[in-house]
Amino acid sequence: MPNQKILVIDDSKVIRMRVKDMLPEGNFEIIEAKDGLEGFNLIRTENPNLIMLDFLLPKMSGWEVYQAIQKEKRLRNIPLVLMSGRKEEVTDKLPEPFEYFAFVEKPFDGGQLVDAIREAMVKSKKQPHLSPLGGDSSDANAVDTSAMTAEIESLKSKVEKIEKNMEQMRKQINQLISFIRQKFS
């Protein structure tokens, strides 16, 4: 049974599916949104443990979603990974170094995804954490952190398998290309 919710907000179904495929099955509940408005509404209703947010989105841009998250104390503590095909889109609005969120440039691989998730979790702790009653909730977050750390280790293992499979596929493609070149030479 999934114990962590990850919200992937991206107008590209390919990116949403790719993120889903890179995460171990059964460990995460992946929630998807195809535009910023739907994504922001899901952030407020689903209480995700991690948000992966594209910067260019229809209806409500990633920049607008980011600003809305920052206005609500309970939302700004959620680990956030901003995604974009062009980093300069993000740095035009948010100068580096990124203090409270991680950034991953598209296209990304499983290793980059895991690194970005880890970085987002660390950076989210820089903001003061508030419990639902308004007090400090560092003890409650410690439990979530250890669970997420275990999940990250599981992700690392899956990424290693994916990378091995990709390497095998590269070799097979290179062999196929060599074979085709020989036939047509």
CNS distance restraints for C-alpha pairs under 8 A (distance, minus, plus):
assign (resid   1 and name CA) (resid  26 and name CA) 5.95 0.50 0.50
assign (resid   1 and name CA) (resid  27 and name CA) 6.86 0.50 0.50
assign (resid   2 and name CA) (resid  26 and name CA) 5.43 0.50 0.50
assign (resid   2 and name CA) (resid  27 and name CA) 4.72 0.50 0.50
assign (resid   2 and name CA) (resid  28 and name CA) 4.77 0.50 0.50
assign (resid   2 and name CA) (resid  29 and name CA) 5.43 0.50 0.50
assign (resid   3 and name CA) (resid  27 and name CA) 6.32 0.50 0.50
assign (resid   3 and name CA) (resid  28 and name CA) 6.19 0.50 0.50
assign (resid   3 and name CA) (resid  29 and name CA) 7.34 0.50 0.50
assign (resid   4 and name CA) (resid  27 and name CA) 6.93 0.50 0.50
assign (resid   4 and name CA) (resid  28 and name CA) 5.00 0.50 0.50
assign (resid   4 and name CA) (resid  29 and name CA) 6.13 0.50 0.50
assign (resid   4 and name CA) (resid  48 and name CA) 7.40 0.50 0.50
assign (resid   4 and name CA) (resid  49 and name CA) 5.98 0.50 0.50
assign (resid   5 and name CA) (resid  28 and name CA) 5.72 0.50 0.50
assign (resid   5 and name CA) (resid  29 and name CA) 4.75 0.50 0.50
assign (resid   5 and name CA) (resid  30 and name CA) 5.97 0.50 0.50
assign (resid   5 and name CA) (resid  31 and name CA) 7.02 0.50 0.50
assign (resid   5 and name CA) (resid  47 and name CA) 7.77 0.50 0.50
assign (resid   5 and name CA) (resid  48 and name CA) 4.79 0.50 0.50
assign (resid   5 and name CA) (resid  49 and name CA) 5.29 0.50 0.50
assign (resid   5 and name CA) (resid  50 and name CA) 6.71 0.50 0.50
assign (resid   6 and name CA) (resid  28 and name CA) 6.72 0.50 0.50
assign (resid   6 and name CA) (resid  29 and name CA) 6.19 0.50 0.50
assign (resid   6 and name CA) (resid  30 and name CA) 5.00 0.50 0.50
assign (resid   6 and name CA) (resid  31 and name CA) 6.05 0.50 0.50
assign (resid   6 and name CA) (resid  48 and name CA) 5.58 0.50 0.50
assign (resid   6 and name CA) (resid  49 and name CA) 5.93 0.50 0.50
assign (resid   6 and name CA) (resid  50 and name CA) 4.86 0.50 0.50
assign (resid   6 and name CA) (resid  51 and name CA) 5.92 0.50 0.50
assign (resid   6 and name CA) (resid  52 and name CA) 7.48 0.50 0.50
assign (resid   7 and name CA) (resid  30 and name CA) 5.99 0.50 0.50
assign (resid   7 and name CA) (resid  31 and name CA) 4.67 0.50 0.50
assign (resid   7 and name CA) (resid  32 and name CA) 5.79 0.50 0.50
assign (resid   7 and name CA) (resid  33 and name CA) 7.47 0.50 0.50
assign (resid   7 and name CA) (resid  39 and name CA) 7.72 0.50 0.50
assign (resid   7 and name CA) (resid  42 and name CA) 7.85 0.50 0.50
assign (resid   7 and name CA) (resid  43 and name CA) 7.46 0.50 0.50
assign (resid   7 and name CA) (resid  48 and name CA) 6.09 0.50 0.50
assign (resid   7 and name CA) (resid  50 and name CA) 6.30 0.50 0.50
assign (resid   7 and name CA) (resid  51 and name CA) 4.88 0.50 0.50
assign (resid   7 and name CA) (resid  52 and name CA) 6.10 0.50 0.50
assign (resid   8 and name CA) (resid  16 and name CA) 6.18 0.50 0.50
assign (resid   8 and name CA) (resid  19 and name CA) 7.82 0.50 0.50
assign (resid   8 and name CA) (resid  30 and name CA) 7.16 0.50 0.50
assign (resid   8 and name CA) (resid  31 and name CA) 6.20 0.50 0.50
assign (resid   8 and name CA) (resid  32 and name CA) 4.97 0.50 0.50
assign (resid   8 and name CA) (resid  33 and name CA) 6.28 0.50 0.50
assign (resid   8 and name CA) (resid  39 and name CA) 7.91 0.50 0.50
assign (resid   8 and name CA) (resid  51 and name CA) 6.13 0.50 0.50
assign (resid   8 and name CA) (resid  52 and name CA) 4.75 0.50 0.50
assign (resid   8 and name CA) (resid  53 and name CA) 6.27 0.50 0.50
assign (resid   9 and name CA) (resid  16 and name CA) 7.51 0.50 0.50
assign (resid   9 and name CA) (resid  32 and name CA) 5.97 0.50 0.50
assign (resid   9 and name CA) (resid  33 and name CA) 4.68 0.50 0.50
assign (resid   9 and name CA) (resid  34 and name CA) 5.95 0.50 0.50
assign (resid   9 and name CA) (resid  35 and name CA) 6.52 0.50 0.50
assign (resid   9 and name CA) (resid  36 and name CA) 6.80 0.50 0.50
assign (resid   9 and name CA) (resid  39 and name CA) 5.59 0.50 0.50
assign (resid   9 and name CA) (resid  51 and name CA) 7.58 0.50 0.50
assign (resid   9 and name CA) (resid  52 and name CA) 6.02 0.50 0.50
assign (resid   9 and name CA) (resid  53 and name CA) 4.92 0.50 0.50
assign (resid   9 and name CA) (resid  54 and name CA) 6.05 0.50 0.50
assign (resid  10 and name CA) (resid  15 and name CA) 6.91 0.50 0.50
assign (resid  10 and name CA) (resid  16 and name CA) 6.40 0.50 0.50
assign (resid  10 and name CA) (resid  32 and name CA) 7.80 0.50 0.50
assign (resid  10 and name CA) (resid  33 and name CA) 6.38 0.50 0.50
assign (resid  10 and name CA) (resid  34 and name CA) 5.25 0.50 0.50
assign (resid  10 and name CA) (resid  35 and name CA) 6.32 0.50 0.50
assign (resid  10 and name CA) (resid  36 and name CA) 7.87 0.50 0.50
assign (resid  10 and name CA) (resid  53 and name CA) 6.46 0.50 0.50
assign (resid  10 and name CA) (resid  54 and name CA) 5.12 0.50 0.50
assign (resid  10 and name CA) (resid  57 and name CA) 6.82 0.50 0.50
assign (resid  11 and name CA) (resid  33 and name CA) 7.46 0.50 0.50
assign (resid  11 and name CA) (resid  34 and name CA) 4.33 0.50 0.50
assign (resid  11 and name CA) (resid  35 and name CA) 5.57 0.50 0.50
assign (resid  11 and name CA) (resid  54 and name CA) 7.78 0.50 0.50
assign (resid  11 and name CA) (resid  57 and name CA) 6.13 0.50 0.50
assign (resid  11 and name CA) (resid  58 and name CA) 7.34 0.50 0.50
assign (resid  12 and name CA) (resid  16 and name CA) 6.49 0.50 0.50
assign (resid  12 and name CA) (resid  34 and name CA) 7.08 0.50 0.50
assign (resid  13 and name CA) (resid  17 and name CA) 6.04 0.50 0.50
assign (resid  13 and name CA) (resid  34 and name CA) 7.56 0.50 0.50
assign (resid  14 and name CA) (resid  18 and name CA) 5.95 0.50 0.50
assign (resid  15 and name CA) (resid  19 and name CA) 6.15 0.50 0.50
assign (resid  16 and name CA) (resid  20 and name CA) 6.29 0.50 0.50
assign (resid  16 and name CA) (resid  32 and name CA) 6.83 0.50 0.50
assign (resid  17 and name CA) (resid  21 and name CA) 6.06 0.50 0.50
assign (resid  18 and name CA) (resid  22 and name CA) 6.23 0.50 0.50
assign (resid  19 and name CA) (resid  23 and name CA) 6.60 0.50 0.50
assign (resid  19 and name CA) (resid 113 and name CA) 7.93 0.50 0.50
assign (resid  20 and name CA) (resid  30 and name CA) 6.65 0.50 0.50
assign (resid  22 and name CA) (resid 110 and name CA) 5.76 0.50 0.50
assign (resid  22 and name CA) (resid 155 and name CA) 7.86 0.50 0.50
assign (resid  22 and name CA) (resid 158 and name CA) 7.59 0.50 0.50
assign (resid  22 and name CA) (resid 159 and name CA) 7.19 0.50 0.50
assign (resid  23 and name CA) (resid  28 and name CA) 7.47 0.50 0.50
assign (resid  23 and name CA) (resid 155 and name CA) 6.24 0.50 0.50
assign (resid  23 and name CA) (resid 158 and name CA) 7.63 0.50 0.50
assign (resid  24 and name CA) (resid  28 and name CA) 7.30 0.50 0.50
assign (resid  24 and name CA) (resid 154 and name CA) 7.17 0.50 0.50
assign (resid  24 and name CA) (resid 155 and name CA) 6.26 0.50 0.50
assign (resid  24 and name CA) (resid 158 and name CA) 6.76 0.50 0.50
assign (resid  27 and name CA) (resid 151 and name CA) 7.25 0.50 0.50
assign (resid  32 and name CA) (resid  39 and name CA) 7.65 0.50 0.50
assign (resid  33 and name CA) (resid  38 and name CA) 5.76 0.50 0.50
assign (resid  33 and name CA) (resid  39 and name CA) 4.99 0.50 0.50
assign (resid  33 and name CA) (resid  42 and name CA) 7.75 0.50 0.50
assign (resid  34 and name CA) (resid  38 and name CA) 6.96 0.50 0.50
assign (resid  34 and name CA) (resid  39 and name CA) 7.24 0.50 0.50
assign (resid  34 and name CA) (resid  57 and name CA) 7.99 0.50 0.50
assign (resid  35 and name CA) (resid  39 and name CA) 6.11 0.50 0.50
assign (resid  35 and name CA) (resid  57 and name CA) 5.48 0.50 0.50
assign (resid  35 and name CA) (resid  58 and name CA) 5.27 0.50 0.50
assign (resid  35 and name CA) (resid  59 and name CA) 6.20 0.50 0.50
assign (resid  35 and name CA) (resid  60 and name CA) 6.79 0.50 0.50
assign (resid  35 and name CA) (resid  61 and name CA) 7.90 0.50 0.50
assign (resid  36 and name CA) (resid  40 and name CA) 5.98 0.50 0.50
assign (resid  36 and name CA) (resid  57 and name CA) 5.72 0.50 0.50
assign (resid  36 and name CA) (resid  58 and name CA) 6.33 0.50 0.50
assign (resid  36 and name CA) (resid  59 and name CA) 6.00 0.50 0.50
assign (resid  36 and name CA) (resid  60 and name CA) 4.38 0.50 0.50
assign (resid  36 and name CA) (resid  61 and name CA) 5.62 0.50 0.50
assign (resid  36 and name CA) (resid  62 and name CA) 6.21 0.50 0.50
assign (resid  36 and name CA) (resid  64 and name CA) 8.00 0.50 0.50
assign (resid  36 and name CA) (resid  65 and name CA) 6.31 0.50 0.50
assign (resid  37 and name CA) (resid  41 and name CA) 6.25 0.50 0.50
assign (resid  37 and name CA) (resid  59 and name CA) 5.88 0.50 0.50
assign (resid  37 and name CA) (resid  60 and name CA) 5.16 0.50 0.50
assign (resid  37 and name CA) (resid  65 and name CA) 7.69 0.50 0.50
assign (resid  38 and name CA) (resid  42 and name CA) 6.23 0.50 0.50
assign (resid  39 and name CA) (resid  43 and name CA) 6.17 0.50 0.50
assign (resid  40 and name CA) (resid  44 and name CA) 6.44 0.50 0.50
assign (resid  40 and name CA) (resid  65 and name CA) 6.16 0.50 0.50
assign (resid  41 and name CA) (resid  45 and name CA) 6.30 0.50 0.50
assign (resid  42 and name CA) (resid  46 and name CA) 5.38 0.50 0.50
assign (resid  42 and name CA) (resid  47 and name CA) 7.62 0.50 0.50
assign (resid  43 and name CA) (resid  47 and name CA) 5.64 0.50 0.50
assign (resid  43 and name CA) (resid  48 and name CA) 6.31 0.50 0.50
assign (resid  43 and name CA) (resid  51 and name CA) 7.93 0.50 0.50
assign (resid  43 and name CA) (resid  75 and name CA) 7.72 0.50 0.50
assign (resid  44 and name CA) (resid  75 and name CA) 7.66 0.50 0.50
assign (resid  48 and name CA) (resid  78 and name CA) 7.38 0.50 0.50
assign (resid  49 and name CA) (resid  78 and name CA) 6.11 0.50 0.50
assign (resid  49 and name CA) (resid  79 and name CA) 6.88 0.50 0.50
assign (resid  50 and name CA) (resid  78 and name CA) 5.94 0.50 0.50
assign (resid  50 and name CA) (resid  79 and name CA) 5.00 0.50 0.50
assign (resid  50 and name CA) (resid  80 and name CA) 5.98 0.50 0.50
assign (resid  50 and name CA) (resid  81 and name CA) 7.85 0.50 0.50
assign (resid  50 and name CA) (resid 117 and name CA) 7.95 0.50 0.50
assign (resid  51 and name CA) (resid  78 and name CA) 7.08 0.50 0.50
assign (resid  51 and name CA) (resid  79 and name CA) 6.31 0.50 0.50
assign (resid  51 and name CA) (resid  80 and name CA) 4.83 0.50 0.50
assign (resid  51 and name CA) (resid  81 and name CA) 6.18 0.50 0.50
assign (resid  52 and name CA) (resid  80 and name CA) 5.97 0.50 0.50
assign (resid  52 and name CA) (resid  81 and name CA) 4.71 0.50 0.50
assign (resid  52 and name CA) (resid  82 and name CA) 5.96 0.50 0.50
assign (resid  52 and name CA) (resid  83 and name CA) 7.00 0.50 0.50
assign (resid  53 and name CA) (resid  62 and name CA) 6.32 0.50 0.50
assign (resid  53 and name CA) (resid  80 and name CA) 7.28 0.50 0.50
assign (resid  53 and name CA) (resid  81 and name CA) 6.12 0.50 0.50
assign (resid  53 and name CA) (resid  82 and name CA) 4.86 0.50 0.50
assign (resid  53 and name CA) (resid  83 and name CA) 5.81 0.50 0.50
assign (resid  54 and name CA) (resid  62 and name CA) 5.73 0.50 0.50
assign (resid  54 and name CA) (resid  82 and name CA) 5.87 0.50 0.50
assign (resid  54 and name CA) (resid  83 and name CA) 4.61 0.50 0.50
assign (resid  54 and name CA) (resid  84 and name CA) 5.80 0.50 0.50
assign (resid  55 and name CA) (resid  61 and name CA) 6.30 0.50 0.50
assign (resid  55 and name CA) (resid  62 and name CA) 3.98 0.50 0.50
assign (resid  55 and name CA) (resid  63 and name CA) 6.03 0.50 0.50
assign (resid  55 and name CA) (resid  82 and name CA) 6.56 0.50 0.50
assign (resid  55 and name CA) (resid  83 and name CA) 6.07 0.50 0.50
assign (resid  55 and name CA) (resid  84 and name CA) 5.67 0.50 0.50
assign (resid  55 and name CA) (resid  89 and name CA) 7.65 0.50 0.50
assign (resid  55 and name CA) (resid  90 and name CA) 7.02 0.50 0.50
assign (resid  56 and name CA) (resid  61 and name CA) 5.47 0.50 0.50
assign (resid  56 and name CA) (resid  62 and name CA) 5.67 0.50 0.50
assign (resid  56 and name CA) (resid  63 and name CA) 7.80 0.50 0.50
assign (resid  56 and name CA) (resid  84 and name CA) 7.31 0.50 0.50
assign (resid  57 and name CA) (resid  61 and name CA) 4.61 0.50 0.50
assign (resid  57 and name CA) (resid  62 and name CA) 5.97 0.50 0.50
assign (resid  60 and name CA) (resid  64 and name CA) 6.04 0.50 0.50
assign (resid  60 and name CA) (resid  65 and name CA) 6.64 0.50 0.50
assign (resid  61 and name CA) (resid  65 and name CA) 6.27 0.50 0.50
assign (resid  62 and name CA) (resid  66 and name CA) 6.00 0.50 0.50
assign (resid  63 and name CA) (resid  67 and name CA) 6.23 0.50 0.50
assign (resid  63 and name CA) (resid  93 and name CA) 7.64 0.50 0.50
assign (resid  64 and name CA) (resid  68 and name CA) 6.16 0.50 0.50
assign (resid  65 and name CA) (resid  69 and name CA) 6.14 0.50 0.50
assign (resid  66 and name CA) (resid  70 and name CA) 6.29 0.50 0.50
assign (resid  67 and name CA) (resid  71 and name CA) 6.50 0.50 0.50
assign (resid  68 and name CA) (resid  72 and name CA) 6.94 0.50 0.50
assign (resid  69 and name CA) (resid  73 and name CA) 7.92 0.50 0.50
assign (resid  69 and name CA) (resid  75 and name CA) 5.47 0.50 0.50
assign (resid  69 and name CA) (resid  76 and name CA) 5.44 0.50 0.50
assign (resid  70 and name CA) (resid  75 and name CA) 7.04 0.50 0.50
assign (resid  70 and name CA) (resid  76 and name CA) 5.08 0.50 0.50
assign (resid  71 and name CA) (resid  76 and name CA) 7.52 0.50 0.50
assign (resid  72 and name CA) (resid  76 and name CA) 6.28 0.50 0.50
assign (resid  73 and name CA) (resid  77 and name CA) 7.15 0.50 0.50
assign (resid  73 and name CA) (resid 130 and name CA) 7.43 0.50 0.50
assign (resid  74 and name CA) (resid  78 and name CA) 7.84 0.50 0.50
assign (resid  74 and name CA) (resid 130 and name CA) 6.70 0.50 0.50
assign (resid  74 and name CA) (resid 131 and name CA) 7.98 0.50 0.50
assign (resid  74 and name CA) (resid 132 and name CA) 7.76 0.50 0.50
assign (resid  76 and name CA) (resid 124 and name CA) 7.81 0.50 0.50
assign (resid  76 and name CA) (resid 127 and name CA) 7.68 0.50 0.50
assign (resid  77 and name CA) (resid 124 and name CA) 5.48 0.50 0.50
assign (resid  77 and name CA) (resid 125 and name CA) 7.06 0.50 0.50
assign (resid  77 and name CA) (resid 127 and name CA) 6.39 0.50 0.50
assign (resid  77 and name CA) (resid 128 and name CA) 7.51 0.50 0.50
assign (resid  77 and name CA) (resid 129 and name CA) 6.21 0.50 0.50
assign (resid  78 and name CA) (resid 124 and name CA) 6.41 0.50 0.50
assign (resid  79 and name CA) (resid 101 and name CA) 6.71 0.50 0.50
assign (resid  79 and name CA) (resid 117 and name CA) 7.76 0.50 0.50
assign (resid  79 and name CA) (resid 120 and name CA) 4.99 0.50 0.50
assign (resid  79 and name CA) (resid 121 and name CA) 5.06 0.50 0.50
assign (resid  79 and name CA) (resid 123 and name CA) 7.35 0.50 0.50
assign (resid  79 and name CA) (resid 124 and name CA) 5.06 0.50 0.50
assign (resid  80 and name CA) (resid 100 and name CA) 7.81 0.50 0.50
assign (resid  80 and name CA) (resid 101 and name CA) 5.10 0.50 0.50
assign (resid  80 and name CA) (resid 102 and name CA) 6.37 0.50 0.50
assign (resid  80 and name CA) (resid 117 and name CA) 7.87 0.50 0.50
assign (resid  80 and name CA) (resid 120 and name CA) 5.47 0.50 0.50
assign (resid  80 and name CA) (resid 121 and name CA) 7.68 0.50 0.50
assign (resid  80 and name CA) (resid 124 and name CA) 7.40 0.50 0.50
assign (resid  81 and name CA) (resid 101 and name CA) 5.84 0.50 0.50
assign (resid  81 and name CA) (resid 102 and name CA) 4.71 0.50 0.50
assign (resid  81 and name CA) (resid 103 and name CA) 5.51 0.50 0.50
assign (resid  81 and name CA) (resid 104 and name CA) 6.97 0.50 0.50
assign (resid  81 and name CA) (resid 116 and name CA) 6.45 0.50 0.50
assign (resid  81 and name CA) (resid 117 and name CA) 6.67 0.50 0.50
assign (resid  81 and name CA) (resid 120 and name CA) 5.97 0.50 0.50
assign (resid  82 and name CA) (resid 101 and name CA) 7.10 0.50 0.50
assign (resid  82 and name CA) (resid 102 and name CA) 6.16 0.50 0.50
assign (resid  82 and name CA) (resid 103 and name CA) 4.80 0.50 0.50
assign (resid  82 and name CA) (resid 104 and name CA) 6.38 0.50 0.50
assign (resid  83 and name CA) (resid 103 and name CA) 5.91 0.50 0.50
assign (resid  83 and name CA) (resid 104 and name CA) 5.13 0.50 0.50
assign (resid  83 and name CA) (resid 105 and name CA) 5.76 0.50 0.50
assign (resid  83 and name CA) (resid 106 and name CA) 6.58 0.50 0.50
assign (resid  84 and name CA) (resid  89 and name CA) 7.55 0.50 0.50
assign (resid  84 and name CA) (resid  90 and name CA) 7.52 0.50 0.50
assign (resid  84 and name CA) (resid 104 and name CA) 6.94 0.50 0.50
assign (resid  84 and name CA) (resid 105 and name CA) 5.27 0.50 0.50
assign (resid  84 and name CA) (resid 106 and name CA) 5.62 0.50 0.50
assign (resid  85 and name CA) (resid 105 and name CA) 5.44 0.50 0.50
assign (resid  85 and name CA) (resid 106 and name CA) 4.52 0.50 0.50
assign (resid  85 and name CA) (resid 107 and name CA) 6.84 0.50 0.50
assign (resid  86 and name CA) (resid  90 and name CA) 7.61 0.50 0.50
assign (resid  86 and name CA) (resid 105 and name CA) 6.80 0.50 0.50
assign (resid  86 and name CA) (resid 106 and name CA) 7.67 0.50 0.50
assign (resid  87 and name CA) (resid  91 and name CA) 6.33 0.50 0.50
assign (resid  87 and name CA) (resid 105 and name CA) 6.54 0.50 0.50
assign (resid  88 and name CA) (resid  92 and name CA) 5.84 0.50 0.50
assign (resid  89 and name CA) (resid  93 and name CA) 7.15 0.50 0.50
assign (resid  90 and name CA) (resid  94 and name CA) 5.83 0.50 0.50
assign (resid  90 and name CA) (resid  95 and name CA) 7.75 0.50 0.50
assign (resid  91 and name CA) (resid  95 and name CA) 4.76 0.50 0.50
assign (resid  91 and name CA) (resid  96 and name CA) 6.44 0.50 0.50
assign (resid  94 and name CA) (resid  98 and name CA) 7.34 0.50 0.50
assign (resid  98 and name CA) (resid 102 and name CA) 6.80 0.50 0.50
assign (resid  98 and name CA) (resid 103 and name CA) 7.82 0.50 0.50
assign (resid  99 and name CA) (resid 123 and name CA) 6.39 0.50 0.50
assign (resid  99 and name CA) (resid 126 and name CA) 7.86 0.50 0.50
assign (resid 100 and name CA) (resid 120 and name CA) 7.30 0.50 0.50
assign (resid 100 and name CA) (resid 123 and name CA) 4.83 0.50 0.50
assign (resid 100 and name CA) (resid 124 and name CA) 5.41 0.50 0.50
assign (resid 100 and name CA) (resid 126 and name CA) 6.68 0.50 0.50
assign (resid 100 and name CA) (resid 127 and name CA) 7.18 0.50 0.50
assign (resid 101 and name CA) (resid 119 and name CA) 7.48 0.50 0.50
assign (resid 101 and name CA) (resid 120 and name CA) 5.05 0.50 0.50
assign (resid 101 and name CA) (resid 123 and name CA) 5.77 0.50 0.50
assign (resid 101 and name CA) (resid 124 and name CA) 6.52 0.50 0.50
assign (resid 102 and name CA) (resid 116 and name CA) 5.57 0.50 0.50
assign (resid 102 and name CA) (resid 117 and name CA) 7.33 0.50 0.50
assign (resid 102 and name CA) (resid 119 and name CA) 5.71 0.50 0.50
assign (resid 102 and name CA) (resid 120 and name CA) 4.74 0.50 0.50
assign (resid 102 and name CA) (resid 123 and name CA) 7.39 0.50 0.50
assign (resid 103 and name CA) (resid 116 and name CA) 6.52 0.50 0.50
assign (resid 104 and name CA) (resid 108 and name CA) 7.00 0.50 0.50
assign (resid 104 and name CA) (resid 112 and name CA) 7.09 0.50 0.50
assign (resid 104 and name CA) (resid 113 and name CA) 7.23 0.50 0.50
assign (resid 104 and name CA) (resid 116 and name CA) 6.26 0.50 0.50
assign (resid 108 and name CA) (resid 112 and name CA) 5.92 0.50 0.50
assign (resid 108 and name CA) (resid 113 and name CA) 6.69 0.50 0.50
assign (resid 109 and name CA) (resid 113 and name CA) 6.24 0.50 0.50
assign (resid 110 and name CA) (resid 114 and name CA) 6.20 0.50 0.50
assign (resid 110 and name CA) (resid 159 and name CA) 5.33 0.50 0.50
assign (resid 110 and name CA) (resid 162 and name CA) 7.63 0.50 0.50
assign (resid 111 and name CA) (resid 115 and name CA) 6.16 0.50 0.50
assign (resid 111 and name CA) (resid 156 and name CA) 7.30 0.50 0.50
assign (resid 111 and name CA) (resid 159 and name CA) 6.03 0.50 0.50
assign (resid 112 and name CA) (resid 116 and name CA) 6.06 0.50 0.50
assign (resid 113 and name CA) (resid 117 and name CA) 6.18 0.50 0.50
assign (resid 114 and name CA) (resid 118 and name CA) 6.16 0.50 0.50
assign (resid 114 and name CA) (resid 152 and name CA) 6.86 0.50 0.50
assign (resid 114 and name CA) (resid 155 and name CA) 6.75 0.50 0.50
assign (resid 114 and name CA) (resid 156 and name CA) 6.99 0.50 0.50
assign (resid 115 and name CA) (resid 119 and name CA) 6.07 0.50 0.50
assign (resid 116 and name CA) (resid 120 and name CA) 6.00 0.50 0.50
assign (resid 117 and name CA) (resid 121 and name CA) 6.24 0.50 0.50
assign (resid 118 and name CA) (resid 122 and name CA) 6.41 0.50 0.50
assign (resid 118 and name CA) (resid 152 and name CA) 7.40 0.50 0.50
assign (resid 119 and name CA) (resid 123 and name CA) 6.09 0.50 0.50
assign (resid 120 and name CA) (resid 124 and name CA) 5.95 0.50 0.50
assign (resid 121 and name CA) (resid 125 and name CA) 6.81 0.50 0.50
assign (resid 122 and name CA) (resid 126 and name CA) 7.41 0.50 0.50
assign (resid 123 and name CA) (resid 127 and name CA) 7.81 0.50 0.50
assign (resid 125 and name CA) (resid 129 and name CA) 7.18 0.50 0.50
assign (resid 128 and name CA) (resid 136 and name CA) 7.78 0.50 0.50
assign (resid 129 and name CA) (resid 136 and name CA) 5.91 0.50 0.50
assign (resid 129 and name CA) (resid 137 and name CA) 6.05 0.50 0.50
assign (resid 129 and name CA) (resid 138 and name CA) 6.81 0.50 0.50
assign (resid 130 and name CA) (resid 134 and name CA) 5.36 0.50 0.50
assign (resid 130 and name CA) (resid 135 and name CA) 5.48 0.50 0.50
assign (resid 130 and name CA) (resid 136 and name CA) 5.01 0.50 0.50
assign (resid 130 and name CA) (resid 137 and name CA) 5.68 0.50 0.50
assign (resid 131 and name CA) (resid 135 and name CA) 5.28 0.50 0.50
assign (resid 131 and name CA) (resid 136 and name CA) 5.75 0.50 0.50
assign (resid 131 and name CA) (resid 137 and name CA) 4.91 0.50 0.50
assign (resid 137 and name CA) (resid 141 and name CA) 6.31 0.50 0.50
assign (resid 138 and name CA) (resid 142 and name CA) 6.19 0.50 0.50
assign (resid 139 and name CA) (resid 143 and name CA) 6.95 0.50 0.50
assign (resid 140 and name CA) (resid 144 and name CA) 6.84 0.50 0.50
assign (resid 141 and name CA) (resid 145 and name CA) 5.98 0.50 0.50
assign (resid 142 and name CA) (resid 146 and name CA) 6.32 0.50 0.50
assign (resid 143 and name CA) (resid 147 and name CA) 6.46 0.50 0.50
assign (resid 144 and name CA) (resid 148 and name CA) 6.10 0.50 0.50
assign (resid 145 and name CA) (resid 149 and name CA) 5.99 0.50 0.50
assign (resid 146 and name CA) (resid 150 and name CA) 6.32 0.50 0.50
assign (resid 147 and name CA) (resid 151 and name CA) 6.33 0.50 0.50
assign (resid 148 and name CA) (resid 152 and name CA) 6.09 0.50 0.50
assign (resid 149 and name CA) (resid 153 and name CA) 6.36 0.50 0.50
assign (resid 150 and name CA) (resid 154 and name CA) 6.38 0.50 0.50
assign (resid 151 and name CA) (resid 155 and name CA) 6.16 0.50 0.50
assign (resid 152 and name CA) (resid 156 and name CA) 6.17 0.50 0.50
assign (resid 153 and name CA) (resid 157 and name CA) 6.48 0.50 0.50
assign (resid 154 and name CA) (resid 158 and name CA) 6.44 0.50 0.50
assign (resid 155 and name CA) (resid 159 and name CA) 6.03 0.50 0.50
assign (resid 156 and name CA) (resid 160 and name CA) 6.21 0.50 0.50
assign (resid 157 and name CA) (resid 161 and name CA) 6.49 0.50 0.50
assign (resid 158 and name CA) (resid 162 and name CA) 6.20 0.50 0.50
assign (resid 159 and name CA) (resid 163 and name CA) 6.02 0.50 0.50
assign (resid 160 and name CA) (resid 164 and name CA) 6.20 0.50 0.50
assign (resid 161 and name CA) (resid 165 and name CA) 6.21 0.50 0.50
assign (resid 162 and name CA) (resid 166 and name CA) 6.07 0.50 0.50
assign (resid 163 and name CA) (resid 167 and name CA) 6.13 0.50 0.50
assign (resid 164 and name CA) (resid 168 and name CA) 6.32 0.50 0.50
assign (resid 165 and name CA) (resid 169 and name CA) 6.19 0.50 0.50
assign (resid 166 and name CA) (resid 170 and name CA) 6.12 0.50 0.50
assign (resid 167 and name CA) (resid 171 and name CA) 6.31 0.50 0.50
assign (resid 168 and name CA) (resid 172 and name CA) 6.24 0.50 0.50
assign (resid 169 and name CA) (resid 173 and name CA) 6.06 0.50 0.50
assign (resid 170 and name CA) (resid 174 and name CA) 6.08 0.50 0.50
assign (resid 171 and name CA) (resid 175 and name CA) 6.16 0.50 0.50
assign (resid 172 and name CA) (resid 176 and name CA) 6.12 0.50 0.50
assign (resid 173 and name CA) (resid 177 and name CA) 6.07 0.50 0.50
assign (resid 174 and name CA) (resid 178 and name CA) 6.13 0.50 0.50
assign (resid 175 and name CA) (resid 179 and name CA) 6.14 0.50 0.50
assign (resid 176 and name CA) (resid 180 and name CA) 6.17 0.50 0.50
assign (resid 177 and name CA) (resid 181 and name CA) 6.10 0.50 0.50
assign (resid 178 and name CA) (resid 182 and name CA) 6.19 0.50 0.50
assign (resid 179 and name CA) (resid 183 and name CA) 6.33 0.50 0.50
assign (resid 180 and name CA) (resid 184 and name CA) 6.28 0.50 0.50
assign (resid 181 and name CA) (resid 185 and name CA) 5.80 0.50 0.50
